[in-house]
Amino acid sequence: MDKPGPVGVYLDGVTSTKRQVELRAGLALEIIENGDVIAKWPWDTIRKADGAGKDLRLLSDEAGLARLTMSDPEFARTIASHAPKLFAGARER
């Protein structure tokens, strides 16, 4: 059995439901709910959003109003190493 990945809170930008998800670093950032990949964010589209205190809050240029918040520092370093635009103009939606 695979070890569960880091967890985050995903808002799909359509509803206000906060969804507990698992995260996986593959060819893109994979957002997984109940074992199903519900979104894939290409690394070069991911940016840090303002806010979220000590947590990392992310947006994707290709995901409309969707956003993701996570707090795992080790996985945050993984994201930073894969996402070339992460700190290029953090913004709020």
C-alpha positions in Angstrom: 0.0 0.0 0.0 1.3 3.4 -0.9 2.0 5.9 1.8 -0.5 8.8 1.7 0.8 12.0 0.3 0.8 15.4 2.0 -2.7 16.8 2.5 -4.2 20.2 1.6 -7.5 22.0 1.4 -8.7 22.5 -2.2 -11.4 25.0 -3.3 -12.4 24.3 -6.9 -13.4 27.9 -7.6 -17.0 26.8 -8.4 -18.4 25.9 -5.0 -17.5 27.1 -1.5 -16.9 23.5 -0.4 -13.5 23.0 1.2 -12.2 19.6 0.1 -9.6 17.6 2.0 -7.2 16.3 -0.7 -3.9 14.5 -1.0 -1.1 16.0 -3.1 1.3 14.3 -5.4 4.3 15.6 -7.3 4.4 14.1 -10.7 4.7 15.6 -14.2 2.3 18.2 -12.7 1.0 18.9 -9.2 -1.8 16.3 -8.8 -4.7 17.0 -6.5 -6.3 13.8 -5.3 -9.7 13.2 -3.6 -10.8 9.7 -2.4 -8.1 8.1 -4.6 -9.1 10.0 -7.8 -7.0 12.7 -9.4 -9.5 15.7 -9.6 -7.0 18.3 -10.9 -3.5 18.5 -12.4 -1.7 21.8 -12.2 1.2 22.2 -14.6 4.3 23.3 -12.6 4.9 26.4 -14.8 1.4 27.7 -14.0 1.6 27.6 -10.2 2.0 30.8 -8.2 1.9 31.6 -4.5 -1.1 33.6 -3.4 -1.1 36.2 -0.7 -2.4 35.3 2.7 -2.9 32.0 4.5 -0.5 32.8 7.4 2.2 30.2 7.7 0.5 27.9 5.2 1.3 27.9 1.6 -1.6 29.1 -0.6 -1.4 28.3 -4.3 -3.1 29.3 -7.5 -2.7 28.0 -11.0 -2.9 30.3 -14.0 -5.0 27.6 -15.7 -7.4 26.8 -12.9 -9.7 29.8 -12.8 -10.6 30.7 -9.2 -9.4 27.4 -7.7 -6.9 27.5 -4.9 -5.0 25.1 -2.7 -3.7 25.6 0.8 -1.2 23.3 2.4 1.1 23.3 5.4 3.6 20.5 4.9 7.0 22.3 4.9 8.8 19.4 3.1 6.2 19.3 0.3 6.3 23.1 0.1 10.1 22.7 -0.7 9.2 20.1 -3.4 6.7 22.6 -4.9 9.2 25.4 -4.8 11.8 23.2 -6.6 9.3 22.3 -9.4 7.4 25.5 -9.9 9.5 28.2 -11.6 6.9 31.0 -11.3 6.0 30.2 -7.6 7.3 33.6 -6.3 6.8 35.6 -9.5 4.2 38.0 -8.5 2.3 36.5 -5.6 -1.3 37.6 -5.9 -4.7 37.3 -4.3 -7.9 36.2 -6.0 
